[in-house]
């Protein structure tokens, strides 16, 4: 491939496509995530390769994989994107951040348990800032964050999310959300004092979230650590529905304390699993470089306040 001029320019939108290909691992999944056709994705990658004068993909069986040059380019793209975000944050700070809008992407139980307190605080602090909330989880949540459809992501650490070392994002840990073991009121273990080994529930029917969701991933991992594969009768992501199914005697479940209002007062028994309680780490992330944006800084501060109130710190 011909080398281009040292003064070459790069279309940032094409870098976004390349980054998404790195995340998704295939042209088809990248196209689906970006609402493009696989042909359009291929054309964007090919155009970017011509711009930089280096091959960016190579055949891998029936699919493609990124070349070493592509990974080098993405490392520089992360720095470029972060610097542009810093420029945007500086411009926003010039106007003191008293007005504007922000879109927050958050997982369902975070919307229920964490966001209301944060939004109340933000409304009192910045009454002229509009906040939009969308329900989303990784990896789609971080695709939206990368693309600017979301300004701040509230998520749970699990395999589909970015690692702590991902320098594309500036993140802050908010809280550790403990998960309670919930059984029907008439369950054989309902009156048990003390901790309950999860293996005692290996023969029970389980109500667990969908496999690709964070709630489904955590529950399956916890059961695997306890030494058994749960008999999943119901795959449900809606926590009110999970609580209703447990109350009806349809199975047992692990339910996060963030959604405690949904199951308090129901005919349920809450048990303490033996050992370290199952939990998940909740964090907030913004694009690196945008952390000093005054509105985003205020949102993160209110999220921290709300998390501290929930955990009693």
MITORFI-523815 format. One line per 4 residues: number of its first residue (from 1); their letters; for each residue x, y, z of N, C-alpha, C. Coordinates in steps of 0.1 Angstrom, whole numbers, plus 2048, in hexadecimal, padded with zeros to 3 digits. Last residue first. Example, Ala and Ser with C-alpha at 12.3 -4.5 7.8 and 13.67 -1.06 7.14 Angstrom:
<recs>
2 = sa = 880,7EA,847,889,7F5,847,881,800,84F ~ 884,7C7,84E,87B,7D3,84E,884,7DF,84E
</recs>
This chain:
<recs>
313 = xxxx = 721,838,A20,72E,83C,A23,72E,84B,A28 ~ 70A,82B,A17,70B,82F,A25,718,834,A29 ~ 704,824,9FE,70C,81B,A05,70F,81F,A14 ~ 6F4,83A,9F6,6EF,82C,9F5,6F7,822,9FD
309 = xxxx = 705,850,9F9,6F9,84F,A01,6F3,841,A01 ~ 719,84A,9E6,71C,84A,9F4,710,849,9FD ~ 70A,84C,9CE,70F,83F,9D2,713,83F,9E1 ~ 704,868,9CF,6F9,85E,9D0,6FE,850,9D4
305 = xxxx = 71E,871,9CC,716,875,9D8,70B,86B,9DA ~ 725,867,9B3,72D,863,9BF,725,866,9CB ~ 712,875,9A4,712,867,9A4,71A,862,9B0 ~ 71C,88F,9A7,70F,88B,9AD,70D,87C,9AD
301 = xxxx = 734,88D,99A,734,890,9A8,727,88D,9AE ~ 72B,888,980,733,87E,987,733,881,996 ~ 71E,8A1,97B,717,894,97A,71E,889,982 ~ 734,8B3,97C,729,8B4,986,721,8A7,986
297 = xxxx = 743,8AA,966,749,8A9,973,73E,8AA,97E ~ 731,8B0,952,734,8A2,954,73B,8A0,962 ~ 732,8CC,954,725,8C5,956,728,8B6,959 ~ 74D,8D3,950,747,8D6,95C,73A,8CF,95F
293 = xxxx = 766,8BC,945,75A,8C3,941,751,8C6,94D ~ 779,8AC,94D,779,8B9,953,76E,8C2,94E ~ 776,894,93F,773,894,94D,773,8A2,954 ~ 77D,892,925,771,899,928,76E,89A,937
289 = xxxx = 793,883,924,794,890,91F,788,899,923 ~ 783,865,91D,78F,86B,922,791,879,91C ~ 760,864,921,76B,863,918,777,86B,91D ~ 757,856,941,755,860,936,761,85E,92D
285 = xxxx = 746,840,958,751,843,94E,74D,84E,945 ~ 741,832,978,73D,83B,96E,749,83E,965 ~ 739,811,985,741,81C,982,73B,826,978 ~ 735,7F7,99C,72E,800,993,737,80C,991
281 = xxxx = 73C,7D5,99F,741,7E2,9A0,73A,7EC,996 ~ 728,7BD,9B1,72D,7C3,9A4,731,7D1,9A6 ~ 727,79F,9C5,726,7AD,9C3,72A,7B1,9B5 ~ 720,787,9DD,721,78A,9CF,71F,799,9CD
277 = xxxx = 734,788,9FC,727,78A,9F5,729,78D,9E6 ~ 749,76E,A05,749,77C,A00,73C,77E,9F8 ~ 735,756,A17,741,75B,A12,740,76A,A0E ~ 713,74E,A0E,720,74B,A16,72C,751,A0F
273 = xxxx = 6FA,766,A0A,702,75B,A04,70F,75A,A0D ~ 6DF,76C,A1D,6EC,770,A1C,6F4,765,A16 ~ 6BD,772,A10,6C7,76A,A17,6D5,76F,A14 ~ 69D,77C,A12,6AA,780,A0E,6B4,779,A16
269 = xxxx = 67E,771,A07,688,770,A11,696,774,A0C ~ 65F,781,9FF,66C,77B,9FB,674,779,A08 ~ 646,78F,9F7,647,783,9FF,653,77B,9FA ~ 650,7B2,9F8,64B,7A6,9F1,64D,79A,9FA
265 = xxxx = 65D,7C6,A06,64F,7C5,A08,649,7B9,A01 ~ 676,7CB,9EE,672,7CD,9FB,663,7CD,9FC ~ 67A,7CA,9D2,677,7BE,9D9,674,7BF,9E8 ~ 67F,7E4,9C9,677,7DB,9C1,673,7CE,9C9
261 = xxxx = 692,7EF,9DA,684,7F4,9DB,67A,7EB,9D3 ~ 6AB,7E3,9D1,6A4,7DE,9DD,695,7E3,9DE ~ 6BC,7E7,9BD,6AE,7E6,9B9,6A5,7E1,9C5 ~ 6D5,7E7,9C8,6D1,7F3,9C2,6C2,7F3,9BF
257 = xxxx = 6DA,7CD,9D0,6D3,7D5,9D9,6CF,7E3,9D4 ~ 6D1,7B4,9B7,6DA,7BF,9BC,6D2,7C8,9C6 ~ 6CA,793,9BC,6C4,7A0,9B8,6CD,7AA,9BE ~ 6C9,772,9B1,6D1,77C,9B7,6CD,78A,9B2
253 = xxxx = 6AE,75B,9B7,6B5,765,9AF,6BF,76C,9B7 ~ 698,73F,9B1,6A0,747,9B9,6A8,750,9B1 ~ 676,739,9A5,684,736,9A6,68B,73F,9B0 ~ 65B,73C,9A7,660,737,99A,66F,734,99A
249 = xxxx = 64C,747,9BB,652,73A,9BD,658,734,9B1 ~ 644,761,9BA,63A,757,9B5,640,748,9B6 ~ 65B,76E,9C1,64F,76E,9CA,645,763,9C7 ~ 66A,76A,9AA,66E,764,9B6,662,763,9C0
245 = xxxx = 65A,77A,998,65C,76C,996,660,764,9A2 ~ 65D,794,9A4,650,78E,9A3,651,77F,9A1 ~ 679,798,9A0,673,797,9AE,665,791,9AE ~ 67A,798,984,681,78E,98C,67B,78C,99A
241 = xxxx = 66B,7AF,97F,666,7A2,97A,66D,797,982 ~ 67B,7C2,989,66E,7C1,98F,668,7B3,98B ~ 692,7BF,978,692,7BB,986,685,7BA,98D ~ 696,7B1,959,68E,7BA,961,68D,7B6,96F
237 = xxxx = 6A2,79B,94D,6AA,7A7,951,6A3,7B1,959 ~ 6A0,778,94E,699,785,950,6A2,790,954 ~ 69B,759,948,6A5,763,945,69F,770,944 ~ 693,73D,95B,68E,74A,956,69A,754,954
233 = xxxx = 6A1,727,963,693,725,95D,68E,732,956 ~ 6BF,71A,966,6B9,727,962,6AC,724,95C ~ 6D0,70C,97C,6C5,707,973,6BD,713,971 ~ 6F3,715,97D,6E5,717,981,6DB,711,977
229 = xxxx = 70D,700,984,707,708,979,6F8,709,97C ~ 724,703,9A0,719,6FD,999,714,706,98D ~ 737,710,9B0,739,702,9AC,72D,6FB,9A5 ~ 739,72A,9B6,734,721,9C1,734,713,9BD
225 = xxxx = 741,733,99D,74A,734,9A8,746,72B,9B4 ~ 728,731,991,734,728,98C,73E,728,997 ~ 719,744,99E,715,736,99F,721,72D,99B ~ 727,75B,995,726,758,9A3,723,749,9A6
221 = xxxx = 723,75A,979,730,759,97F,730,755,98D ~ 707,75D,977,70D,751,973,71B,74F,978 ~ 705,777,982,6FE,76C,989,705,75F,984 ~ 714,787,970,718,786,97E,712,77A,984
217 = xxxx = 706,783,957,714,77F,958,718,77D,967 ~ 6ED,78E,95D,6EE,780,95A,6FC,77B,95B ~ 6F4,7A9,961,6EE,7A1,96C,6EF,792,969 ~ 6FF,7B0,948,708,7B0,954,701,7A8,95F
213 = xxxx = 6F6,79A,92D,6F4,7A6,936,6FD,7A5,942 ~ 6F8,783,91F,701,78E,91B,6FF,79B,923 ~ 6E4,772,92B,6F3,76F,92C,6FC,77B,929 ~ 6CB,782,93E,6D0,77D,932,6DF,77C,932
209 = xxxx = 6C8,779,962,6C8,782,956,6CD,77C,94A ~ 6B5,75F,972,6C2,766,96F,6C0,76F,963 ~ 6A8,74B,988,6A4,756,980,6B0,75F,97E ~ 6A9,727,98D,6AF,734,98E,6A9,73E,984
205 = xxxx = 69F,70B,9A0,69D,713,994,6A2,721,997 ~ 6B7,6F9,9B4,6AB,702,9B2,6AB,707,9A4 ~ 6CE,6EC,9B8,6C3,6E4,9B2,6B7,6ED,9B0 ~ 6DF,6FE,9C5,6E3,6F9,9B7,6D7,6F2,9B0
201 = xxxx = 6DD,708,9DD,6D2,70C,9D4,6D5,707,9C6 ~ 6F3,701,9EA,6E6,6FC,9EF,6DA,6FF,9E6 ~ 707,711,9DF,705,703,9DA,6F8,6FC,9DF ~ 707,728,9EF,700,728,9E2,6FD,71A,9DD
197 = xxxx = 703,725,A11,70B,722,A06,703,721,9F9 ~ 6F8,740,A24,6F3,734,A1D,6FD,731,A12 ~ 6FD,74C,A46,700,74C,A38,6FC,73F,A31 ~ 6E1,751,A5E,6EF,74F,A59,6F1,74F,A4A
193 = xxxx = 6C3,73E,A5E,6CC,748,A64,6DA,746,A5F ~ 6A9,737,A48,6B6,734,A4C,6BD,740,A52 ~ 68F,739,A3E,691,73C,A4C,69F,73A,A51 ~ 692,731,A23,68D,73E,A26,690,742,A35
189 = xxxx = 698,718,A19,6A3,720,A20,69F,72D,A25 ~ 681,710,A0D,686,708,A18,691,70F,A1F ~ 66A,72B,A06,675,723,A03,67B,71B,A0F ~ 655,73D,A0A,654,72F,A0F,65F,726,A0B
185 = xxxx = 65E,754,9FD,65C,754,A0B,65B,746,A11 ~ 679,74D,9E5,66B,74F,9E9,669,74E,9F8 ~ 698,75F,9E8,691,753,9E6,682,756,9E9 ~ 6B6,76F,9DF,6A8,771,9E2,6A0,764,9DE
181 = xxxx = 6D4,77C,9E8,6CE,770,9E4,6BF,770,9E8 ~ 6E0,79C,9DD,6D9,794,9E7,6D4,787,9E0 ~ 6FE,7AC,9D5,6F2,7A5,9D0,6ED,79B,9DA ~ 70B,7CD,9D8,70A,7BF,9DD,6FD,7B9,9D8
177 = xxxx = 71E,7E1,9C6,710,7DE,9C7,70F,7CF,9CB ~ 733,7F9,9CE,733,7EB,9CD,725,7E7,9D0 ~ 736,818,9BC,732,810,9C7,733,801,9C4 ~ 747,827,9A9,73C,82D,9B1,739,825,9BD
173 = xxxx = 766,82F,99A,75E,825,9A0,754,82C,9A9 ~ 76A,841,97C,76A,842,98B,761,837,990 ~ 77D,846,95E,773,840,966,775,842,975 ~ 782,84F,93E,785,853,94C,77A,84E,955
169 = xxxx = 78C,83C,922,782,840,92C,788,845,939 ~ 7A0,833,913,796,83B,90C,78C,841,916 ~ 7B1,821,921,7B3,830,922,7AA,839,91A ~ 7A9,807,934,7A6,80D,927,7A7,81C,928
165 = xxxx = 7AD,7FA,94C,7B9,801,946,7B5,807,939 ~ 796,7ED,953,79A,7F9,95A,7A5,801,954 ~ 786,7E4,933,78E,7E1,93F,792,7EE,946 ~ 763,7E8,92A,771,7EA,928,779,7E7,935
161 = xxxx = 74C,7CB,92A,750,7D9,92C,75E,7DB,92A ~ 746,7B1,92A,743,7B8,91E,747,7C7,91F ~ 74D,7A7,944,755,7A4,938,753,7AC,92C ~ 747,7C3,95B,746,7B5,957,74D,7B3,949
157 = xxxx = 73F,7DC,970,74A,7D5,96A,746,7C6,967 ~ 723,7F0,965,728,7E6,96F,734,7DF,968 ~ 71F,814,960,71F,806,95C,724,7FD,968 ~ 717,831,951,717,82A,95E,716,81C,95C
153 = xxxx = 726,849,93C,721,83B,93E,722,837,94C ~ 720,867,92C,725,860,938,71E,853,939 ~ 716,86D,913,721,875,918,728,86E,924 ~ 70C,85C,8F5,70C,85C,904,718,864,909
149 = xxxx = 713,860,8DC,705,85F,8DF,702,860,8EE ~ 72E,85F,8D7,728,86C,8DB,71A,86C,8DD ~ 73B,847,8D1,735,84E,8C6,72E,85C,8CA ~ 743,83E,8EA,74D,841,8E0,747,84A,8D5
145 = xxxx = 729,839,8F5,732,843,8FB,73D,848,8F1 ~ 720,825,8E4,719,832,8E5,721,83D,8EB ~ 732,811,8EC,731,816,8DE,72B,823,8DD ~ 72B,80F,906,738,815,903,739,819,8F4
141 = xxxx = 712,802,903,713,80F,90B,720,816,907 ~ 717,7EA,8F6,710,7F5,8EF,712,803,8F6 ~ 722,7D6,906,72B,7DF,8FF,725,7EB,8F8 ~ 716,7E7,923,721,7E4,91A,71D,7D7,912
137 = xxxx = 6F4,7F4,922,6FE,7ED,928,70A,7EB,91E ~ 6DA,80D,928,6E3,806,91F,6EE,7FF,927 ~ 6C2,825,927,6C6,819,92D,6CE,811,923 ~ 6C8,848,929,6C5,83D,921,6CA,830,928
133 = xxxx = 6BF,868,932,6C3,85B,937,6BF,851,92D ~ 6C8,88A,931,6C1,87F,92B,6C7,872,92F ~ 6C7,8A9,940,6CC,89C,941,6C3,892,93B ~ 6CF,8CB,93D,6C5,8C0,939,6CD,8B3,93A
129 = xxxx = 6D4,8E5,953,6DB,8DA,94B,6D0,8CF,949 ~ 6CA,8F7,965,6C8,8F9,956,6CF,8EF,94D ~ 6D1,8EF,97F,6C3,8EE,97A,6C1,8F0,96C ~ 6E8,8E2,98E,6E8,8E8,981,6DA,8E7,97A
125 = xxxx = 6DF,8DB,9A8,6EC,8E1,9A6,6ED,8E8,999 ~ 6C7,8CE,9A7,6C9,8DA,9B0,6D5,8E2,9AD ~ 6CD,8BB,994,6C3,8C5,991,6C4,8D1,99A ~ 6E0,8AC,9A1,6E4,8B3,996,6DA,8BE,992
121 = xxxx = 6D0,8A0,9B5,6DB,8A8,9B9,6DF,8B1,9AD ~ 6BF,891,9A5,6B9,89B,9AE,6C4,8A5,9B2 ~ 6D1,880,998,6CA,88A,990,6C4,895,999 ~ 6DA,870,9AE,6E3,878,9A6,6DC,883,99E
117 = xxxx = 6C2,863,9B5,6C9,86C,9BE,6D2,875,9B7 ~ 6BD,855,99C,6B3,85E,9A2,6BA,868,9AC ~ 6D3,843,997,6D2,84F,990,6C8,859,996 ~ 6D2,82C,9A8,6DC,835,9A9,6D9,843,9A3
113 = xxxx = 6BC,81A,9A3,6C1,81C,9B1,6CA,828,9B2 ~ 6B3,81B,988,6A9,81B,993,6AF,81F,9A0 ~ 6CA,81D,979,6C0,827,977,6B6,827,983 ~ 6D6,805,982,6DC,812,986,6D3,81E,984
109 = xxxx = 6C6,7F2,977,6C5,7F4,985,6CC,800,98A ~ 6CD,7F7,95B,6C0,7F9,960,6BF,7FB,96F ~ 6EA,80C,953,6E3,7FF,954,6D6,800,95C ~ 6EC,82A,93F,6ED,823,94C,6E5,816,94B
105 = xxxx = 6F7,849,932,6F3,83B,92F,6F5,832,93C ~ 6EE,86A,930,6F4,85F,939,6EE,852,935 ~ 6F5,887,921,6ED,87B,91F,6F5,870,927 ~ 6F0,8A9,927,6F8,89E,928,6EF,891,927
101 = xxxx = 6F1,8CC,91F,6EA,8C0,920,6F4,8B4,921 ~ 6F1,8EE,92C,6F5,8E4,923,6ED,8D7,924 ~ 6FF,905,944,6F5,900,93B,6FA,8F5,932 ~ 715,909,953,708,90B,959,6FD,907,951
97 = xxxx = 730,908,94C,728,8FB,94D,71A,8FD,953 ~ 741,91D,947,73F,919,955,735,90E,957 ~ 74B,921,92E,73D,926,930,738,922,93E ~ 763,914,931,763,923,92E,755,929,931
93 = xxxx = 75C,8FA,932,760,901,93E,760,910,93D ~ 758,8F5,917,74C,8F5,920,750,8FC,92D ~ 772,8F7,90E,768,900,909,75C,901,912 ~ 77D,8E1,91C,782,8EF,91F,778,8F9,91A
89 = xxxx = 76F,8CC,910,76D,8CF,91F,772,8DD,922 ~ 779,8CD,8F6,76B,8CF,8F9,768,8D3,907 ~ 794,8C7,8FC,791,8D4,8F6,782,8D7,8F8 ~ 791,8AD,906,796,8B8,90F,793,8C6,909
85 = xxxx = 788,8A0,8EF,77F,8A1,8FA,784,8AC,904 ~ 7A0,8A2,8E0,794,8A9,8DB,78A,8AB,8E6 ~ 7B0,891,8EF,7B3,89F,8EE,7A8,8A8,8E9 ~ 7A3,878,8EC,7A4,87E,8F9,7A7,88D,8F8
81 = xxxx = 7A7,874,8D0,799,876,8D5,799,87D,8E3 ~ 7C3,871,8D0,7BD,87C,8C9,7AF,87F,8CE ~ 7C6,85A,8E0,7CC,867,8E4,7C6,873,8DD ~ 7B9,848,8D0,7B4,84A,8DE,7BA,857,8E3
77 = xxxx = 7C8,848,8B9,7BB,84D,8B9,7B5,850,8C6 ~ 7DF,83B,8C1,7E0,849,8BF,7D2,850,8BE ~ 7D4,822,8C3,7DB,828,8CF,7DC,837,8CD ~ 7CC,81E,8A9,7C2,81F,8B3,7C8,825,8C0
73 = xxxx = 7E5,81A,89C,7DC,826,899,7D2,828,8A4 ~ 7ED,802,8A8,7F5,80E,8AA,7EC,81B,8A7 ~ 7D9,7F2,89E,7DA,7F3,8AC,7E2,800,8B0 ~ 7DF,7F3,882,7D2,7F8,887,7D3,7FA,896
69 = xxxx = 7F8,7E7,881,7F7,7F5,87E,7EA,7FB,883 ~ 7F1,7CC,887,7F9,7D4,891,7F8,7E3,88E ~ 7CE,7C8,87D,7DD,7C7,87B,7E4,7CE,886 ~ 7B1,7B7,888,7B9,7C4,886,7C8,7C0,885
65 = xxxx = 7A1,79F,873,7A6,7A3,880,7AF,7B0,87D ~ 784,78F,865,78F,798,864,794,79B,872 ~ 778,76E,85A,776,77C,85F,782,784,85D ~ 77D,755,854,772,75B,84C,770,76A,850
61 = xxxx = 79E,759,85C,794,74F,858,78A,755,84F ~ 7A5,777,859,7A6,76E,865,79B,763,863 ~ 7B6,790,846,7AC,785,847,7B0,77C,853 ~ 7BA,7B0,856,7BF,7A5,84E,7B6,799,850
57 = xxxx = 7BB,7D4,856,7B5,7C7,859,7BC,7BD,851 ~ 7CB,7E9,84F,7C5,7EA,85C,7BE,7DD,860 ~ 7E8,7F3,83E,7DD,7EA,83F,7D8,7E9,84D ~ 7EE,816,838,7F2,80A,83F,7E6,800,83F
53 = xxxx = 7E8,831,833,7F2,82A,82B,7F7,81D,831 ~ 7D4,840,83D,7E0,83F,845,7EB,837,83E ~ 7C1,83F,828,7C5,84C,82E,7D2,84B,836 ~ 7BD,824,824,7C3,82C,819,7C8,83A,81F
49 = xxxx = 7B1,81D,83C,7BE,817,838,7C5,81F,82D ~ 799,82B,839,7A3,82F,843,7B0,82A,841 ~ 78E,81D,824,791,82B,822,79B,830,82D ~ 78A,804,831,793,805,826,797,813,823
45 = xxxx = 778,80B,845,785,806,849,78F,807,83D ~ 762,812,835,768,81C,83E,776,818,842 ~ 75D,7FA,827,761,806,820,768,810,828 ~ 755,7EA,83D,761,7E6,835,767,7F2,82D
41 = xxxx = 73E,7F7,844,749,7F6,84D,756,7F3,846 ~ 72F,7F2,82D,732,800,830,73E,800,83A ~ 72C,7D7,82E,733,7DD,823,737,7EB,826 ~ 71C,7D4,845,72A,7CF,845,732,7D5,83A
37 = xxxx = 70A,7F3,84B,70B,7E6,844,71A,7E1,846 ~ 703,801,86B,708,802,85E,707,7F4,858 ~ 700,805,887,6F5,806,87E,6F9,809,870 ~ 714,7FE,897,715,80B,892,70A,80E,888
33 = xxxx = 70F,7E3,89E,710,7ED,8A9,70F,7FB,8A3 ~ 70F,7D7,884,702,7D7,88C,703,7E2,897 ~ 72A,7DA,87D,71F,7E1,875,712,7E2,87D ~ 736,7CA,890,739,7D9,890,72E,7E0,888
29 = xxxx = 72C,7B1,889,728,7B7,896,72B,7C6,897 ~ 738,7AF,870,729,7AE,871,725,7B5,87E ~ 753,7B0,874,74D,7BB,86C,73E,7BB,86E ~ 75E,7AA,896,75A,7A6,889,753,7B1,882
25 = xxxx = 766,7B5,8AE,76D,7A9,8A9,768,7A4,89C ~ 75E,7CA,8BF,754,7C0,8BB,75B,7B4,8B5 ~ 775,7DA,8C3,76D,7D6,8CE,764,7CA,8CB ~ 780,7DE,8A9,788,7D9,8B4,780,7D3,8BF
21 = xxxx = 76A,7EB,89E,76E,7DE,899,777,7D7,8A3 ~ 76A,803,8AC,75F,7FA,8AE,762,7EC,8A9 ~ 781,80E,8A1,781,80A,8AF,776,801,8B3 ~ 779,811,887,784,808,88A,784,804,898
17 = xxxx = 765,824,88B,761,817,885,76C,80D,888 ~ 774,839,895,76A,834,89D,766,826,898 ~ 784,83F,87E,78A,83A,88A,780,833,894 ~ 770,84A,86F,775,83D,86B,77D,837,876
13 = xxxx = 76D,862,87C,761,859,87C,766,84B,878 ~ 784,870,878,782,86A,885,776,860,885 ~ 799,86C,85D,78B,86E,860,788,867,86E ~ 7B9,87B,85D,7B1,86F,85F,7A3,873,863
9 = xxxx = 7D2,887,847,7C7,889,850,7BF,87C,851 ~ 7F6,889,842,7E9,883,83F,7DF,887,84A ~ 80F,894,83F,805,89D,844,7F7,897,842 ~ 81F,882,833,820,883,841,816,88C,848
5 = xxxx = 80B,870,81A,813,87C,81F,814,87C,82E ~ 80B,84C,819,806,859,817,80F,864,81C ~ 818,830,808,818,838,813,813,846,810 ~ 805,816,7F8,80D,823,7F7,80C,82A,804
1 = x = 809,7F4,800,800,800,800,809,80C,800
</recs>
